[in-house]
Amino acid sequence: MQSNMPAQAYIDEAWFGRERDLLFKPLWQFIGLKVMLDKNNAFIKRTLFGIPVVVQNFHGELRAFENICPHRQNPIQVQPHGVRPLFCSYHGWSFDSEGGTRIPHEDALFRFAPEERACIRLRRFALEVVGNLVFVNLSADPLPIKRQFGAAMLASLAASSAAFDGEVIMTTYDGRFNWKLAYENLRDEHHPRYLHARTLYQEVRFEASIDECGVEALRRQREQGIGDRERALALLRSFSGGGRDAPMQAAPNERWHSNVERYRDQDWYYNWLVFPNLHIASADGGHSFIVEHHVPVGPGRTEFMVYFVTAKKKRPYSASAAVLHAHMMGADKVLREDIDVMEQIQQTLYEGARPAHLGDYEFVNAGIEHWYLNLMEGSFAL
């Protein structure tokens, strides 16, 4: 089947701006791991589609705010994560859990009128915690998170991420590719046979197949259109899912495995795809996890943030940091194989380039594409 996705969807700045407004601002977005926010004043700072966001722990309660001081627009938290009060180092303004402001020397130096003073507070964003995953919503009227992901998916994410240990290592890649290439790649089970032939495919034999029911559902979707918003949301929920994916070639057997509480007890590759831009996997049967967050920066640039955790420790052990580092280095080989091919694809795209030809096994990607184009064309709004 021929794709209807134009090259402009991957390379055009104006198109990217419409994505921000029509897709990402209305939807719940992953922003970080709860285990990194376990102390009072712990914070994580991210930029989501150009909007600086900080999630801060106030005595056990997490709040999300715009990370801009209302005085001179200085960022309040500067580091990606840490433990520090919500305090602007430029002029000493500080902020409470409601976004309210304490201003040193307010009467002597600022003399704000009462009506202006009442407006001086941080912009707050909606926040939801699902297991160990923290999501924010940039909309003034957020969609209920269950309507985006569905109850079953939220329960699966909560159960799997609850297995995460508190020790985390993370790294960031500056990907020169459009974010949509990442979700298309993740939902393509045929490419590991070739792209990862000497790495991941040696451990997990992914097998692509054609689901005739899925192909028929796609045909009806294309013929009948998306319809109303409720139908669009039902389709959106179908784009996220996960759990057991493919059996491992051999049972996992590392010395450190006895030190952690394994997630389940099956020798499978676990895989959770969270639309639009989050991926969680366990390549060793639930002993450790990788969390990949693809943050769109521009039409041809994606900040690729990757977290590595083991399952919860039964007891502290001296090699835990080395285990995480080895996990990161092993995953780096596979990640760079994916990044390289996505950057190559990005470089070939130009306005007027012919669209792709998809196989029937790619019906999931084709269905997301059809939904996405209807959204971008204004057929429905989230």
C-alpha positions in Angstrom: 0.0 0.0 0.0 1.2 3.5 -0.8 1.8 5.9 2.1 0.0 9.3 2.0 2.5 10.9 4.3 4.2 13.8 2.4 7.9 14.6 2.9 6.8 18.0 4.4 5.5 16.1 7.4 9.2 15.3 8.3 11.0 18.4 7.1 8.8 21.5 7.2 8.9 24.0 10.1 5.3 25.2 9.7 4.1 21.6 9.7 6.1 21.0 12.9 4.4 24.0 14.5 0.9 22.5 13.7 2.0 19.2 15.3 2.9 21.1 18.5 -0.5 22.7 18.6 -2.8 19.9 17.4 -1.1 16.8 18.8 1.4 17.4 21.5 -0.1 20.2 23.5 -3.5 18.4 23.9 -1.9 15.1 24.8 -0.3 13.8 28.0 3.5 13.6 27.6 6.0 11.6 29.6 8.4 13.9 31.4 10.5 11.7 33.7 10.7 9.0 36.3 9.2 9.3 39.8 12.1 7.5 41.3 14.2 10.6 40.4 11.8 12.7 42.5 11.7 10.8 45.7 13.1 13.6 48.0 11.7 16.9 49.1 12.9 19.6 46.6 13.9 17.0 44.1 13.2 18.2 40.5 13.5 17.4 36.9 13.6 20.0 34.1 12.7 19.4 30.5 11.7 21.5 27.5 8.6 20.1 25.7 8.0 21.7 22.2 9.8 24.9 23.3 8.0 25.2 26.6 10.3 24.9 29.7 8.8 22.7 32.3 9.9 21.8 35.8 8.4 19.0 38.0 9.2 19.7 41.7 8.7 17.6 44.9 7.0 19.6 47.6 7.2 17.4 50.7 6.1 14.4 48.8 3.6 16.1 46.4 4.7 16.5 42.8 3.7 19.7 40.9 4.5 20.8 37.4 5.2 24.5 36.5 6.5 26.5 33.6 10.2 26.9 34.5 10.3 30.7 34.0 10.6 33.3 36.7 7.9 35.9 36.2 10.3 38.7 37.1 12.9 38.7 34.3 12.1 35.3 32.6 15.2 33.6 34.0 14.9 29.8 34.3 14.3 28.8 37.9 15.9 25.4 37.8 18.9 25.2 35.4 20.2 21.6 35.8 18.3 18.7 34.1 17.6 17.2 37.6 18.7 17.6 41.2 17.6 18.5 44.7 17.1 22.3 45.1 14.2 24.5 46.2 12.2 26.3 43.5 14.3 29.4 43.8 15.4 31.9 41.1 19.1 32.7 41.6 18.9 36.0 39.6 16.9 38.1 42.2 16.0 35.6 44.9 12.4 35.0 44.1 11.1 31.7 45.5 7.9 29.7 44.8 5.5 27.5 46.8 3.6 24.4 45.8 0.8 26.6 44.4 3.1 28.6 42.2 2.8 31.6 44.6 5.8 33.9 44.9 7.9 35.2 47.8 9.7 38.4 46.7 12.6 39.7 48.8 12.5 43.4 49.4 9.1 43.6 47.7 7.9 46.8 49.4 11.2 48.6 49.2 12.1 47.8 45.6 9.1 46.6 43.6 5.9 48.3 44.9 3.6 46.2 42.7 0.0 47.3 42.6 -2.3 44.8 44.3 -4.0 43.8 41.1 -0.6 43.2 39.4 0.7 41.3 42.5 -2.2 38.9 42.4 -1.2 37.8 38.9 2.4 37.1 39.7 2.6 33.4 40.0 3.9 30.4 38.0 1.9 28.9 35.3 0.9 25.4 36.5 0.5 22.3 34.3 -1.6 19.2 35.0 0.4 16.2 36.2 -0.4 12.5 36.5 1.8 9.7 38.0 1.4 6.2 36.5 3.5 3.8 38.6 7.0 5.3 38.2 6.1 7.3 35.1 5.4 11.0 35.4 3.2 12.7 32.7 2.3 16.3 32.2 -0.3 18.0 30.0 0.3 21.5 28.5 -3.3 22.2 27.7 -5.5 24.6 29.8 -8.3 21.9 29.6 -6.5 18.6 29.8 -8.0 15.4 28.4 -8.5 12.8 31.1 -5.4 10.5 30.8 -7.5 7.4 30.7 -9.1 8.6 27.5 -5.7 8.9 25.9 -4.3 5.5 27.0 -7.1 3.4 28.2 -7.4 1.7 31.6 -5.7 -1.6 30.6 -2.6 0.2 29.2 -2.4 2.5 32.3 -2.5 -0.6 34.5 0.2 -2.4 32.5 2.4 0.7 32.7 1.8 1.1 36.4 2.6 -2.6 37.1 5.8 -2.8 35.0 7.2 0.6 36.1 6.5 -0.3 39.7 9.3 -2.9 39.3 11.9 -0.1 38.6 14.7 0.3 41.1 15.6 3.7 42.5 19.1 3.8 41.0 19.0 5.3 37.5 21.5 6.1 34.8 20.6 8.2 31.8 22.1 9.5 28.6 20.9 11.8 25.8 21.4 11.6 22.0 21.0 14.5 19.7 19.1 12.8 16.9 19.1 14.5 13.5 15.8 13.0 12.5 12.1 13.7 12.8 10.4 12.2 15.8 7.8 10.2 13.6 10.6 8.1 12.2 11.2 6.8 15.7 7.7 5.5 16.3 7.5 4.1 12.8 10.8 2.2 13.4 9.6 0.9 16.8 6.4 -0.5 15.3 8.3 -2.3 12.5 9.1 -5.9 13.6 10.8 -6.8 10.3 13.8 -4.5 10.5 15.7 -6.2 13.4 16.4 -9.2 11.2 18.6 -6.9 9.0 19.5 -3.7 10.9 20.2 -5.5 14.2 21.4 -8.8 12.8 24.6 -8.8 14.9 23.1 -7.3 18.0 19.6 -7.5 19.3 18.4 -10.1 16.8 21.0 -12.6 18.2 19.1 -12.5 21.5 15.5 -12.0 20.4 14.1 -13.3 17.1 11.4 -10.8 16.2 9.1 -12.2 13.6 6.9 -9.9 11.5 3.6 -11.2 10.2 0.4 -10.1 8.6 -2.7 -9.8 10.7 -5.6 -10.1 8.3 -8.1 -8.7 10.8 -5.8 -5.7 11.3 -5.4 -5.2 7.5 -9.2 -5.4 7.1 -9.8 -2.9 9.9 -7.3 -0.5 8.3 -9.2 -0.8 5.0 -12.5 0.1 6.7 -10.9 3.0 8.5 -9.6 4.4 5.3 -13.0 3.9 3.5 -15.2 5.3 6.3 -12.9 7.9 7.6 -12.2 8.7 11.3 -15.6 10.3 12.0 -16.1 12.1 15.3 -13.8 12.9 18.2 -14.9 9.8 20.2 -13.9 7.5 17.3 -10.6 9.4 17.0 -9.9 8.9 20.7 -10.8 5.2 20.5 -8.3 4.8 17.7 -5.7 6.8 19.7 -6.0 4.4 22.6 -5.2 1.5 20.2 -1.9 3.0 19.3 -0.4 2.3 22.8 0.1 -1.2 24.1 2.6 -3.6 25.5 3.8 -6.6 27.4 5.3 -9.8 26.2 6.7 -9.3 22.6 9.0 -12.1 21.5 10.7 -15.1 23.2 14.4 -14.9 24.0 16.9 -17.2 22.3 18.3 -18.3 25.7 17.3 -17.8 29.3 18.9 -14.7 30.8 21.7 -15.7 33.1 23.8 -12.9 34.7 25.4 -13.0 38.1 23.6 -9.9 39.3 20.2 -11.2 38.4 19.9 -12.9 41.8 20.2 -9.5 43.4 16.9 -8.1 41.9 13.2 -8.9 42.1 12.5 -9.9 38.5 9.5 -8.5 36.8 7.5 -11.7 36.2 9.3 -14.9 35.5 9.2 -15.5 31.8 12.1 -15.5 29.3 10.6 -12.9 27.0 11.4 -9.6 25.5 9.0 -7.1 27.0 7.9 -4.1 25.0 5.6 -1.2 25.7 4.9 1.4 23.0 3.3 4.5 24.3 2.1 6.8 21.6 3.3 9.3 20.6 6.9 9.3 21.8 7.7 6.9 24.7 9.1 3.4 24.5 9.9 1.0 27.4 11.5 -2.4 27.0 13.2 -5.2 28.9 15.5 -7.2 26.8 16.5 -9.6 29.6 13.2 -11.1 30.7 12.3 -8.4 33.3 15.6 -8.0 35.1 16.3 -4.6 33.7 14.5 -1.9 31.7 15.3 0.8 29.2 13.0 3.9 28.9 13.3 5.9 25.6 11.8 9.3 25.3 11.8 11.0 21.9 11.4 14.7 22.5 10.7 16.7 19.3 12.9 19.8 19.0 12.5 20.7 15.3 11.3 19.0 12.1 14.7 17.4 11.6 15.9 17.1 15.2 14.8 14.9 18.1 16.3 14.9 21.6 16.6 11.2 22.4 16.6 10.7 26.2 17.3 7.2 27.5 17.0 5.9 31.1 18.4 2.6 32.4 17.2 0.9 35.5 17.3 -2.7 36.9 14.4 -4.3 38.6 14.2 -3.5 42.4 17.1 -4.7 44.4 16.6 -7.4 46.9 19.6 -6.0 48.7 22.3 -3.4 47.9 25.2 -4.8 46.0 28.5 -3.2 45.1 28.4 -3.8 41.4 25.0 -2.1 40.8 26.5 1.0 39.1 28.7 -1.1 36.9 25.7 -3.2 35.9 23.8 -0.1 34.8 26.8 1.2 32.9 27.2 -2.1 31.1 23.5 -2.1 30.3 23.9 1.4 28.8 26.9 0.5 26.7 25.3 -2.6 25.4 22.1 -0.8 24.4 24.2 2.0 22.8 25.1 -0.4 19.9 21.4 -1.1 19.1 20.3 2.5 19.6 23.0 3.8 17.3 22.0 1.4 14.6 18.5 2.8 14.8 19.7 6.4 15.0 22.0 6.0 12.0 19.3 4.7 9.7 16.8 7.3 10.9 19.3 10.1 10.2 20.0 8.6 6.7 16.3 8.6 5.9 16.0 12.2 7.1 18.8 13.3 4.8 17.1 11.8 1.8 13.8 13.6 2.3 13.0 16.7 0.3 9.8 18.6 -0.8 8.2 16.6 -3.5 9.9 13.3 -2.6 7.8 10.2 -3.5 6.0 8.6 -0.6 6.9 5.3 0.9 5.3 1.9 -0.2 4.2 0.0 2.9 3.7 -3.8 3.2 0.6 -5.2 4.7 2.6 -6.2 7.8 2.9 -2.4 8.5 -0.9 -2.0 9.0 -0.3 -0.5 12.4 1.9 2.3 11.1 -0.5 2.8 8.2 -3.4 3.2 10.6 -1.5 5.7 12.8 -0.6 7.6 9.6 -4.2 7.8 8.5 -5.3 9.1 11.9 -2.5 11.6 12.1 -3.2 13.1 8.7 -6.8 13.5 9.5 -5.8 15.3 12.7 -3.4 17.6 10.8 -6.1 18.3 8.2 -8.6 19.3 10.8 -11.0 16.4 10.5 -11.2 16.2 14.3 -9.6 17.9 17.3 -8.2 16.3 20.5 
